Amino acid sequence: MSSLPQSSTPPAEFFEQWLPKAFAAAPVPEAAKSVDVKLGIRLEGAGGGEWIFHMDRGTLSVTPGSAEACAFTLIQSVDDWRGCLWEGRGGAFGKQAAAMFQPGAAQAGAGPSGRPMNPQAIERLGALRGVVRMVVSGGAGGDWKVDFKLGPGPVPAEPTTTVTVANDDAEAMGRGELDPMQAFMSGKIQIAGDMGLMMQMQAASM
């Protein structure tokens, strides 16, 4: 896995310069050799912007521009994006989000679950509509969140589904000490809104 650049690196430099080079230097997983997909990234706040990640059979290119046509788009504040990459914030959810930007931490073409997706999985994600928001509450730096917009189109004003977990529980899941299903069954994972969309997203990204 390529070492991350300095945490002060501007997002545009990270996405448009460092990330394509890091992916080019990393081994290409077999699953990625058949993937041709465009993913959207939107960072909000100072230094933020919107980019299109084009993964074409193991080669990554990143260009600024609207992500409305993408099968899914990751949306996050600049602070929370830096928090998961350089500070380890977000527990299991932070690891999933960070894996998308770390060659070797996840396979090329990874989706919201952090696992590699095949073309059929990407097609299934693109057929969904809505925003799933993951919130990790009570951490030292305050609440941490990441949104996944499913399907093309503009970003809705409000999330369709919100998944909330306490920071300690998210950290335990990230270390493998707490099973996500057990956490859900015991009420440690709270889901508000359309629970069906969350289940569909998980199923589609497998």
C-alpha positions in Angstrom: 0.0 0.0 0.0 1.4 3.4 -1.0 2.2 5.8 1.9 -0.2 8.7 2.1 1.2 12.1 1.3 1.2 14.8 4.0 -2.2 15.5 5.6 -2.0 19.1 4.5 -2.1 18.0 0.8 -5.0 19.9 -1.0 -7.8 17.5 -2.1 -7.4 18.5 -5.7 -3.7 17.5 -5.6 -4.4 14.3 -3.7 -7.1 13.2 -6.2 -5.8 14.4 -9.5 -2.0 13.8 -9.0 -1.2 11.5 -6.1 -4.0 9.0 -6.3 -3.7 8.0 -10.0 0.1 7.5 -9.6 -0.5 5.4 -6.5 -3.0 3.2 -8.2 -0.7 2.8 -11.2 2.1 1.6 -9.0 -0.1 -0.9 -7.2 -0.8 -4.5 -8.4 -4.0 -4.7 -10.4 -6.5 -7.2 -8.9 -8.1 -9.7 -11.3 -11.6 -8.3 -10.4 -10.5 -4.8 -11.5 -9.4 -5.9 -15.0 -13.0 -6.1 -16.2 -14.3 -3.0 -14.5 -15.2 0.1 -16.4 -17.0 2.5 -14.0 -17.2 6.1 -13.0 -17.5 7.0 -9.3 -18.2 10.4 -7.9 -16.5 12.2 -5.0 -17.8 15.4 -3.5 -16.0 17.1 -0.7 -17.7 20.1 1.0 -15.9 22.9 2.8 -12.7 24.8 2.2 -10.6 23.2 -0.5 -13.4 20.9 -1.5 -14.9 20.2 -4.9 -16.3 17.5 -7.1 -14.5 14.8 -9.0 -15.1 11.8 -11.3 -13.0 8.7 -10.7 -12.9 6.6 -13.9 -11.7 3.1 -13.2 -11.1 1.5 -16.6 -9.8 -2.0 -16.4 -7.3 -1.3 -13.6 -6.3 2.2 -14.7 -7.5 5.1 -12.7 -8.0 8.7 -13.9 -9.5 11.5 -11.9 -11.0 14.7 -13.3 -12.9 17.6 -11.8 -16.5 17.8 -12.8 -20.1 17.0 -11.9 -20.7 13.5 -10.6 -24.4 13.5 -11.4 -24.1 10.7 -14.0 -22.2 8.4 -11.7 -23.6 5.1 -10.3 -22.7 6.3 -6.8 -21.0 9.2 -5.2 -19.2 9.6 -1.9 -20.1 12.9 -0.2 -18.2 14.1 2.8 -16.8 17.3 4.5 -13.1 18.0 3.9 -12.5 17.7 7.6 -14.2 14.3 7.9 -12.3 13.1 4.7 -9.0 14.1 6.3 -10.1 12.6 9.6 -10.7 9.1 8.2 -7.5 9.1 6.1 -5.0 10.6 8.4 -6.5 10.4 11.9 -8.3 7.0 11.8 -11.7 8.6 12.6 -15.0 6.9 11.9 -14.1 3.4 13.1 -15.3 0.7 10.8 -17.2 3.2 8.6 -14.1 5.4 8.4 -12.0 2.4 7.2 -14.6 1.7 4.5 -14.5 5.3 3.3 -10.7 5.5 3.5 -10.2 2.2 1.6 -11.5 3.9 -1.6 -8.5 6.3 -1.5 -5.8 3.8 -0.6 -4.4 1.4 -3.2 -3.7 -1.9 -1.5 -6.2 -1.2 1.3 -9.1 -2.1 -1.0 -9.4 -3.5 -4.5 -9.8 -1.2 -7.4 -13.4 -0.4 -7.9 -14.3 -0.8 -4.3 -17.8 0.3 -3.3 -19.5 1.5 -0.1 -18.7 -1.8 1.7 -15.0 -1.4 1.0 -15.0 -4.6 -1.0 -14.3 -4.9 -4.7 -17.4 -4.7 -7.0 -17.9 -6.5 -10.3 -19.7 -4.9 -13.2 -23.0 -6.5 -12.2 -22.7 -5.0 -8.7 -22.1 -1.6 -10.2 -25.2 -1.9 -12.4 -27.3 -2.9 -9.3 -26.0 0.2 -7.4 -26.8 2.4 -10.3 -30.4 1.2 -10.3 -31.0 2.4 -6.7 -31.9 5.9 -5.7 -31.3 7.8 -2.5 -28.6 8.8 0.0 -27.4 6.6 2.8 -25.7 8.6 5.6 -23.3 6.9 8.0 -22.8 8.8 11.3 -20.3 7.9 14.0 -21.2 9.9 17.1 -19.3 10.9 20.2 -15.7 10.8 19.0 -13.0 13.0 20.3 -13.3 15.3 17.2 -17.1 15.4 17.3 -19.5 13.5 15.1 -18.0 12.0 11.9 -20.1 11.2 8.8 -20.1 10.1 5.2 -22.9 10.0 2.6 -23.3 7.5 -0.2 -25.5 8.8 -3.0 -26.9 5.8 -5.0 -27.8 6.2 -8.6 -27.3 9.2 -11.0 -28.9 12.6 -10.5 -28.6 15.6 -8.2 -27.9 15.2 -4.5 -31.1 15.2 -2.5 -31.5 17.9 0.2 -31.8 15.2 2.9 -30.5 11.6 3.3 -33.0 8.8 2.6 -31.5 6.6 5.3 -29.3 7.5 8.3 -27.2 4.9 10.1 -25.8 6.0 13.5 -23.4 4.2 15.8 -21.4 5.4 18.8 -17.7 6.0 18.3 -16.6 3.2 20.7 -18.8 0.7 18.9 -17.6 1.8 15.5 -14.0 1.4 16.7 -14.8 -2.1 18.1 -16.3 -3.1 14.7 -13.2 -1.8 13.0 -11.0 -4.0 15.2 -13.2 -7.0 14.6 -14.3 -7.1 18.2 -18.0 -6.4 17.5 -20.0 -8.1 14.8 -22.0 -5.6 12.8 -25.1 -7.9 12.9 -24.9 -8.3 16.6 -24.5 -4.6 17.0 -27.6 -4.0 15.0 -29.6 -6.6 16.8 -28.6 -5.2 20.2 -29.6 -1.6 19.2 -26.0 -0.3 19.0 -26.6 0.5 15.3 -29.6 2.8 14.8 -31.2 3.2 11.4 -33.6 6.0 10.7 -35.6 6.5 7.4 -35.7 3.8 4.7 -34.1 0.7 6.1 -34.7 -1.1 2.8 -32.4 1.2 1.0 -29.5 0.4 3.4 -30.1 -3.4 2.9 -30.3 -2.9 -0.9 -27.0 -1.0 -0.9 -25.2 -3.7 1.1 -26.6 -6.4 -1.1 -25.7 -4.6 -4.4 -22.1 -3.9 -3.4 -21.3 -7.6 -2.7 
